[in-house]
Amino acid sequence: MIETILKQVQQGELNIDEAKKKLALYEDLGFAKVDHHRKKRQGFPEIIYGEGKTVEQIISILEAIKAREEEVLITRVTEEAAVAIIKKHPEFTYSEISHLVYWKNQPITYDESKGYIAVICAGTSDLKVAEEAALTAEVLGCNVKRFYDVGVAGIHRLFDQLDAIQHATVSVVVAGMEGALPSVVGGLVSHPVIAVPTSIGYGANFHGLSALLTMLNSCASGISVVNIDNGFGGGYNAALIDRLASKG
């Protein structure tokens, strides 16, 4: 990339100021410093956390990232903010279930030549978090297979999908209530399991704390746990593992 920019300057296709902007590691917007070097360091571009930001701030950041032709993913977007973003950038997509807004250079497709991430969800009430994980992984370029409503209350539903789950490179297991599903899956597969507790449950669930503690105390090996309702974290970590697995 650096060589290309220098050649463009040499050939008069770029002036010095334009070249400096392209070579900068980050772009200072005043209220935010957009990390344009992150994809080179980590393999994925900067993700925008939408909660707490104004619509104007979100749009300014996404435009800075998109100008580099990078895929754009915005998490925790309110419906009001999503409508405003889509109105100005109709090429973006809003997922009402996961509250994600995203754009890719190429549409999301399933590549049969690669492995896949299994996103496993205990109940329909956990779909918001599960879809946040699944779409995050897809926007980052991974294949995803969804296995929803296969919780321990009707464990035969999980067993009906077990062969496909066992062939995944990594599983993201999303569950609320007592959070038992990751332990069950962890005892049945030979790949890493990322457990995502959700805040779904009655009073003694303590807004997901009981599910979190169950997952942290699992006796099944190979389970890592992210924070309560952090579908993004589960999907991102799964994408890192899947990328390493695809390198063989």
N, C-alpha and C positions, 0 to 999 in steps of 0.2 A: 504493500500500500504506500509506504513512504517513497519508494523508488518511483512509483507511478506519479505521485504528486510532484516530485522534483522534476521529472521529465515534462510534466504539464507546464511547470513554471519555465523551464528551459525553452520550451516550444511556444511560449507566449499564450498558452491556453488558460493559465491561471496567473493572477497577480500575487504579489507577496502577501497581502492581507488575507486573500482567499485561501492561500496555502497554509497560513498560520492557523486559520480557523479549522481547516481539515486535519492538521497535525496536532491540534490541542487534545489533551487527554480528557478534558471536561469542558463543558460550555456553561458559563456563568450567566444565569437568567436573573440574578439579583436575589430572588426568593429561593432559588434552587440551583445546584451545580450538577448538571446532567453528565453522568459518567459515560462518556463515549468509548472509553478504553476497556470497559468491563467485559465485553464479548471476547476481546483478545486475551484477557487474563483468565476468564472463567468459562468461556464457551457460549455464554448466553448474554444478551444485552440487558441493560438495567430494566427492572420491572417497576412499574409505578404503583405505589400504594395509595389508593384513591381516598380512603377515609381521612377526614380532617382537612382535605385540600379543597379550595374553591374550584368551580368549573373552569374558570379562566386559568388557574394555575395548572390544572390537569391538561388542558388543551395546549398550553404553551410547552409543557414538558413533552407531550406525545408528538407534537410537531417537530421538536428538536430531535427526537429519536427517529421518527419516520423519515426525516430529511436525509438520514444516513442509509435509508433503505433497510433498516433493521425491523424485525418483527416487533410489534408493540403489544404489551399486555398490561392492563390496568385492573387491579383487584379492588374489592370492596367499594364498588361504585353504586351510588344511590340511583334509583330510577330517574329522578329529576336530572341528575348530572348526566346519566346515560343518554337521555333524550336530547340534551343540549349538545353533547359530543357527536351523536349520530347526525343531528341536524347540520352541523358544520362539516362533518367528515362521514358522509353516507357509506363510504367504503369499509367502515368499521362495523363490527358485529357486537351486539349486546346479548348476553345470556341472562335471562330473567331469573333462572334458577340459581346460578352461581354468583350473580352480580359481578361478572367479569365483562370487560370491554376489550376487544382485541382486533389486531390486523396482522396479516401475514403477506409476504411477497407472493407466495403460492398458497392456494387453498389447502385446507387440512385434508389429507388423503391417508389411506392405509397402504403401507408398503409391504407387500407379501414377502419380500426378500429379507426383511428385518424381524427381530424379535418384538415382543410387546410387553407392555405394563398391564397387569391386572388391577383394576380399581374395584374393590369389593366393598359393598355397602350393606350394613345390617338391616336397616329399615328405610322405608320411604321418607320418613321424617329427617333422615340424615342426608338426603339427596343434595341439599345445598352445598354441604362441605365436600361430598364425593365428587360432584361436578366441578367444583373449584379445583380439586386435585386432577381430575381427568382432563379438563380443558387446558390447565397449565401445562401438563405434559405434552398434549397435542400441539399447542402453540409453540412449544420448544422443540418440536420436530419428532416426537415419539409416536409409535403405534400404541393405541390404548384399546383394551377390551373391558367392557363394563359388566359387572356381575352384581346386580342390585336386588335388595330385599331377600337376602340369604342369611339372615341372622340365626342365632342359636335357638330361638323359640320354635323354629321349624327347620332343624338342621339338615333334614333330608334335601332341602332346596340347595344347600351348599354342596352336598355330595353329588347332586346331579350335574354340577358344573366343575367338579374337582379336576377332571382330566385337563381341561383347558386352563384352569388356574395353575396347575402344576407345571405347565409348559411355559409360563411367563418367565421373564428375566427377573422381575421384582413385583411384589404385590403391595398395594396401598390399601389398608383395611380400615374402614371408617365405621365407627360404632358409638352409640350413646348408651343410655341406661347403665348397666353394670360394666359394659365395655369388654365382654368376654370373647368376642369374635376373633380378634387378632391372635389370641392364645390358641384357639382351635386351628386356625389357618397355619400358624407357625409350627404346629406339630404335624402338619400334613405336606409341607412343601420343602424343597431343598434350595430355595433362593431367599434373599433378604425380604423381610416384611417390615413395612413402615406403618406403624399404628397411629391412627388419628382419632383421638377422643372428641366427641361432640357434646354440646351442652344440652342435648335432648334427654329428658328424663324428669321424674317426679322429684319432690322436695329433697329427699336424702341423696339425690344425685349431685346436689350442690353445684348446679350449673356446669356439669362436666367433670368436676373434681374426682368423683368416685370412679368414673370411667378412666380418667388419667392415671389414678393410682393403681387400678387393676392392671392396666397395660404396663406400667412401670414395674409392677411386681410379678409379671408373667414368668412362669417357669419354662416356657417354650424358648428355645435358643433362636438367635437370629432376628430378634425383634428390636427395632428402634422406635422411639416414640417422639412425636412432635407435640406442639402445644394444642390446647383445646380449640376446636373449630379451625385449626390451621390447615385447611385443605391445600392451600398454595404451597406450604412448606413440605407437605407429603408428596405432592406432585413434582415439585422441583427436585427434591432429593431422589425420587424415583427416576427422574430424567437423567440425573448425573450417573446413577448406577447403570441404567439402560445404555447410556452412551459408552461407558467403559466396557460393558458386555458386548456391544456391537463392534468394538475394536478387536475383539477376539483374543 
